[in-house]
Amino acid sequence: MANTVKPSDKVRIGIIGCGGIATSKHLPALSKLNNIEMVAFCDLIRSRAESAAKNYGTPDAKVYENYKELLEDKTIDVVHVLTPNRSHSFISVDAMEAGKHVMCEKPMAINAEEAKKMVDAAKRTGKKLTIGYQNRQRNDSLFAKAEVEAGTLGEIYYARATALRRRAVPTWGVFLNEYEQGGGSLIDIGTHALDLTLWCMDNYKPKYCVGSVYKKLGKKFPTGNAWGDWTEEQFTVEDSAFGFIVMENGATINLESSWALNMLDTREAVTTLCGTDGGLDMNDGIRINGIRHGRQYVLKPDLSAGGVAFYEGSNGAKPEDREAALWIDAVVNDKPPFVLPEQAYAVSQILEGIYISARTGEPYYFNK
């Protein structure tokens, strides 16, 4: 199916899901673009859709409670799927089948099977599909990727993907509901760290993984949580999860994620990369280490200059602004999206593998 959006047109966008991720990330970022208009808003809670339409929509923006009614509007070019994880797959597939390009918030889906349905739908319909991994658009991330592509690190054979919080459990929405979300810290923030690491390595072929998932601190009160306490009945997901991943080429990745963990060395959505010619970490901005003229060196680039556009089409200093601009540019100019669906599918495969390994107590092998 050919792209129907002309460069001279304004891209007409429909928003499905008008909760926190919509109003804090996607809608403000989209509103900064001059070549789009948000013409439809859908949410199971109608008042949220009405509020979003009032604040971000065109004067004649329509409001829906049923996403399938929104998809019937043939004038909508793009749909943003910003709902709980459980519904990412079937809404995205329905949207592509209805002729819409789709931006789906992370994670891609609650498991690999549902994620694969999305990849297949994009291929079948010819519509563009991308996933909201905006951490790729940070200045440190873009610099790290440029260093890897320049060959500074050589062959990367070991990496750490880190998303560790001490006491920062999200207590709003459905974050604590395993049915709606598919998991806790691993699928919520571990997914960002893993995507960033795989992208920097340009390695999307896992061989096997071993995982451990813990529900240790969700039942301890008072919690000391940054966003307040929860009830014991609410907390049905893990508070921390850890995975050891071996890739087909022999590279290994340690994935660490937590919403609540008794440690002080907390960092979120960062990577450490170790290669044959050098290493890189995000412990203090970007630090690159290696050997030069027989001496050890550490290079710490200054990334404080603001929103440098490392890629054509990037604008704005905030990662979500760059993400939105690149996504709409891909739609208008018929380019591949910055986050490819096949890449996000690999992330979903590994996350599911860690959950399965933790449940069975055995290594999980991909491509069995």
C-alpha positions in Angstrom: 0.0 0.0 0.0 1.6 3.3 -1.1 2.2 6.2 1.2 -0.8 8.6 0.7 0.7 11.6 2.5 2.1 14.3 0.2 4.9 16.6 1.5 2.6 19.6 0.9 -0.1 18.1 3.1 -0.6 18.4 6.8 -0.4 14.9 8.4 -3.7 14.1 10.1 -3.2 12.3 13.3 -5.5 10.3 15.6 -4.6 9.6 19.2 -5.8 6.3 20.8 -5.2 6.5 24.5 -5.2 9.9 26.2 -3.6 9.1 29.6 -0.3 10.1 31.1 2.1 9.0 28.3 0.0 10.9 25.8 -0.3 14.2 27.7 3.3 14.2 29.1 5.2 13.0 25.9 3.4 12.6 22.6 0.9 15.4 22.5 3.3 18.2 23.6 6.0 16.9 21.2 3.5 16.7 18.2 2.1 20.1 19.0 5.5 21.7 18.2 5.4 20.5 14.6 4.0 22.8 11.9 3.0 20.0 9.4 0.6 18.0 11.5 -2.8 18.4 13.0 -4.4 16.2 15.6 -7.9 15.6 14.5 -9.2 12.7 16.6 -8.9 11.5 20.2 -10.0 8.3 21.7 -10.1 7.0 25.3 -12.2 4.6 27.3 -12.7 7.5 29.7 -14.4 10.1 27.5 -13.4 13.1 29.6 -9.7 12.4 29.0 -10.2 12.4 25.3 -12.3 15.6 25.5 -9.6 17.3 27.5 -6.8 16.2 25.1 -8.9 17.4 22.1 -9.5 20.7 23.8 -5.8 21.3 24.6 -4.2 19.8 21.4 -6.8 19.2 18.8 -8.1 21.1 15.8 -11.3 23.1 16.4 -13.3 20.4 14.8 -11.4 17.5 16.4 -13.6 14.4 17.1 -13.8 12.4 20.3 -14.4 8.7 20.5 -14.6 6.0 23.2 -14.3 3.1 20.7 -11.0 3.1 18.7 -12.6 1.2 15.8 -14.9 4.2 15.1 -11.8 6.5 14.9 -10.2 4.1 12.4 -13.2 4.4 10.1 -12.1 8.0 9.4 -10.3 7.6 6.0 -8.8 11.1 6.3 -6.6 10.1 9.2 -3.0 9.3 8.0 -1.3 8.4 11.3 -2.4 6.8 14.6 -0.5 7.0 17.9 -1.3 3.9 20.1 -0.8 5.1 23.7 -2.9 2.5 25.6 -1.9 0.0 28.2 0.5 -2.7 26.9 -2.1 -5.5 26.6 -3.9 -3.6 23.7 -0.8 -2.4 21.8 -0.8 -5.3 19.3 -4.4 -5.6 18.3 -5.1 -1.9 18.1 -1.9 -1.3 16.0 -2.8 -4.2 13.7 -6.3 -2.9 13.2 -4.9 0.6 12.5 -2.5 -0.6 9.8 -5.3 -2.8 8.3 -7.4 0.4 8.2 -4.6 2.2 6.2 -2.9 4.2 8.9 0.7 4.5 9.8 1.3 3.7 13.4 3.5 5.0 16.2 3.0 2.7 19.2 4.3 3.5 22.6 6.8 1.1 24.2 7.0 -1.8 24.8 5.9 -3.1 21.4 3.6 -5.7 23.0 3.1 -7.9 26.0 4.9 -10.9 24.4 6.8 -11.9 21.2 3.8 -13.5 19.6 1.8 -10.3 19.7 4.8 -8.2 18.6 5.3 -10.5 15.6 1.7 -9.9 14.6 2.5 -6.2 14.4 5.6 -6.8 12.2 3.6 -9.0 9.9 0.8 -6.5 9.6 3.3 -3.7 8.6 4.8 -5.9 5.9 1.3 -7.0 4.7 -0.2 -3.6 4.5 2.9 -1.5 3.5 2.2 0.9 6.4 4.9 2.3 8.6 5.2 1.1 12.1 7.5 2.4 14.8 7.8 2.1 18.6 8.4 4.9 21.1 11.9 4.3 22.2 12.8 8.0 22.6 15.9 7.4 24.6 17.8 6.8 21.4 17.3 10.5 20.8 19.3 11.7 23.8 22.5 13.6 23.1 24.6 10.9 24.9 22.8 8.1 23.0 23.4 9.7 19.7 27.1 10.4 20.5 27.5 6.8 21.6 26.0 5.4 18.4 28.2 7.7 16.3 31.3 6.4 18.2 30.3 2.8 17.6 29.7 3.5 13.9 33.1 5.2 13.6 34.7 2.0 14.9 36.1 3.5 18.1 35.1 0.5 20.2 35.9 -2.2 17.6 33.9 -5.4 18.1 31.5 -5.1 21.0 31.3 -8.4 22.8 30.0 -7.4 26.3 27.4 -4.9 27.4 25.3 -3.9 30.3 21.8 -2.6 29.9 20.8 -0.7 33.1 17.5 0.7 34.4 17.7 0.7 38.2 15.6 2.8 40.5 15.9 2.7 44.3 12.3 3.5 45.3 10.4 4.9 42.3 7.4 2.6 41.6 4.8 4.2 39.3 1.6 4.0 41.3 -0.8 5.6 38.8 -2.7 4.1 35.9 -2.3 0.4 35.5 1.4 0.0 36.0 1.0 -2.5 38.8 -1.5 -4.6 36.9 0.1 -7.6 35.3 -2.9 -8.4 33.1 -2.9 -4.9 31.5 0.9 -4.4 31.4 2.4 -7.9 31.1 5.0 -7.2 33.8 6.6 -4.6 36.0 10.0 -3.0 35.9 11.5 -5.2 33.2 8.8 -4.5 30.6 8.4 -0.8 31.7 12.0 0.6 32.0 14.2 -2.4 31.3 12.8 -2.3 27.8 14.4 1.2 27.2 17.8 0.1 28.4 17.7 -3.1 26.3 16.6 -1.2 23.2 19.4 1.3 23.6 22.0 -1.4 24.1 20.9 -3.5 21.1 20.7 -0.4 18.9 24.2 0.7 19.8 25.6 -2.8 19.2 23.5 -3.2 16.1 22.9 -6.8 17.2 19.4 -8.2 17.2 19.9 -12.0 17.1 19.6 -13.5 20.6 20.6 -17.1 21.1 19.5 -17.8 24.7 18.9 -16.0 28.0 18.7 -16.7 31.7 16.4 -14.6 33.9 15.6 -13.9 37.5 12.4 -12.0 38.5 11.7 -10.8 42.0 8.6 -9.7 43.9 10.4 -8.8 47.2 9.7 -5.2 48.1 6.1 -4.8 46.7 4.7 -6.2 50.0 6.8 -4.2 52.4 5.2 -1.2 54.1 5.7 1.7 54.5 7.4 1.7 51.1 9.4 5.0 51.1 8.3 5.3 47.5 8.9 8.5 45.6 5.2 8.5 44.4 3.6 7.2 47.6 2.4 3.8 48.8 0.2 1.3 47.1 -2.0 -1.5 48.4 -0.8 -5.0 48.7 -3.6 -6.2 46.3 -2.5 -3.6 43.7 1.0 -4.9 43.2 0.8 -7.9 40.9 4.1 -7.4 39.0 7.8 -7.8 39.7 9.7 -5.0 41.4 13.0 -6.1 39.9 14.3 -8.4 37.1 17.7 -9.4 35.8 18.7 -11.2 32.6 21.9 -12.7 31.1 21.6 -12.8 27.3 23.9 -14.5 24.9 23.7 -13.4 21.3 24.2 -15.6 18.2 27.6 -14.0 17.5 28.8 -14.8 21.1 28.3 -11.3 22.6 26.8 -11.2 26.0 24.5 -8.6 27.7 23.6 -8.2 31.3 20.2 -6.6 31.7 19.3 -5.0 35.1 16.0 -3.4 35.9 14.2 -2.3 39.1 11.5 0.0 40.3 12.5 -0.8 43.9 15.9 -2.1 45.0 18.1 -1.5 48.0 21.0 0.1 46.3 22.4 3.6 45.7 24.0 3.1 42.3 20.8 3.9 40.4 20.7 4.8 36.7 18.0 4.6 34.2 18.0 3.7 30.5 21.8 3.6 30.1 24.3 1.3 28.5 27.9 0.1 29.0 29.7 -1.2 25.9 32.9 -3.1 25.9 34.8 -3.7 22.6 38.1 -5.0 21.3 39.4 -1.4 20.8 37.7 0.5 23.5 34.8 0.9 25.9 32.0 3.3 26.6 29.7 4.0 29.5 27.1 6.5 30.6 28.0 6.7 34.2 28.8 10.5 34.0 27.6 11.7 30.7 29.7 9.7 28.2 33.0 8.2 29.0 35.1 6.5 26.4 38.2 4.4 27.4 40.9 2.8 25.5 44.7 2.5 24.9 46.6 5.1 22.9 50.3 5.1 22.3 50.6 2.4 25.0 48.8 4.5 27.6 45.3 4.2 29.1 43.0 7.1 28.3 39.5 8.3 29.2 37.7 10.7 26.9 34.7 12.7 28.3 33.1 14.7 25.5 31.1 17.9 26.5 27.4 17.3 25.6 26.2 20.4 27.4 26.0 22.5 24.2 22.3 21.9 23.8 20.2 20.2 21.2 22.8 19.3 18.5 21.1 17.6 15.6 23.1 14.5 14.9 20.7 13.3 12.3 18.9 15.1 9.5 15.4 16.0 10.5 16.1 16.1 14.2 15.0 19.2 16.0 14.5 20.3 19.5 16.6 19.5 22.5 14.2 17.0 24.1 14.4 13.3 22.9 10.6 13.2 22.5 10.6 16.2 20.3 13.3 14.6 18.1 11.4 11.3 18.0 8.2 13.0 16.9 9.9 15.1 14.2 11.8 12.1 12.8 8.6 10.0 12.8 6.6 12.5 10.9 9.5 13.1 8.5 9.5 9.3 7.8 5.8 9.4 7.0 5.9 12.5 4.8 9.1 11.6 2.9 8.5 7.9 2.8 11.6 7.0 4.8 12.1 4.0 7.1 11.2 5.0 10.7 14.1 5.6 13.1 13.0 2.6 15.3 12.3 -0.3 13.0 9.5 -2.8 14.0 11.9 -5.7 13.6 14.3 -4.1 16.1 11.5 -3.6 18.7 10.4 -7.2 18.0 13.8 -8.5 19.1 13.5 -6.5 22.4 10.1 -8.1 23.0 11.6 -11.6 22.3 14.3 -11.1 24.9 12.0 -9.6 27.5 9.7 -12.6 27.2 12.6 -15.0 27.3 13.7 -13.5 30.6 10.2 -13.9 32.1 10.0 -17.5 30.8 13.4 -18.4 32.1 12.6 -17.0 35.5 9.3 -18.9 35.6 10.8 -22.3 34.5 14.2 -22.0 36.2 15.9 -23.0 32.9 17.7 -21.1 30.1 15.4 -20.0 27.4 16.5 -20.7 23.8 15.4 -18.6 20.9 14.7 -20.2 17.5 14.1 -23.6 19.1 
